[in-house]
Amino acid sequence: MSSRFANLANTYANSVLVSTPSGTLLRLYCPVLARIRSPVARYHLDQRVHITAIHESHDGKLSYKVDGQLYPHHHFEILTTKPHSS
């Protein structure tokens, strides 16, 4: 990982860059509301949860933290965000 990327990862440890269906890029900050797309652990299909942190492993795999546990991102669909305040 380049030092430039490492600095960005540290700066945005609780955010994720996403593309909307129209191609607009948005940076979403935690917590974000998400819907379960595929059952995982104790969560069922269509259940709403709050993602409280985002984690990228050294091999580039993205996980979301929900209720203190990390889960692969593909189990979730991000629905809304709270505005980020500095």
Secondary structure, 3 states (H helix, E strand, C coil): CCHHHHHHHHHCCCEEEEECCCCCEEEEECCEEEEECCCECCECCCCEEEECEEEECCCCCEEEEECCEEEEHHHEEEEEECCCCC
